[in-house]
Amino acid sequence: MDDIDKKIESPCVRHCCLDDHDICLGCFRSLEEIKQWQTAANEQRQKILNNVASRKAQSKHSWYNIPKT
């Protein structure tokens, strides 16, 4: 399979917890985006990742921000 044919990997980090707006606090995908991921083409996956990046930048509450002990 050529690089162009490879599927973009899921941003899932196995810390699934949905907030009040159905956004996962682990990977920042919406519930709808999580459900669509498996069948989404790379173009749609990239759009989802763009949404993820935007949400992550705006987030104050995620497991990424929990202090490490």
Long-range contacts (C-beta under 8 A, 24 or more apart in sequence): 7-42, 7-45, 8-42, 8-45, 8-46, 8-49, 10-37, 11-49, 11-52, 13-63, 15-63, 17-63, 19-61, 23-55, 25-59, 25-61, 25-62, 25-63, 26-62, 26-63, 27-52, 28-52, 28-55, 28-56, 28-59, 28-62
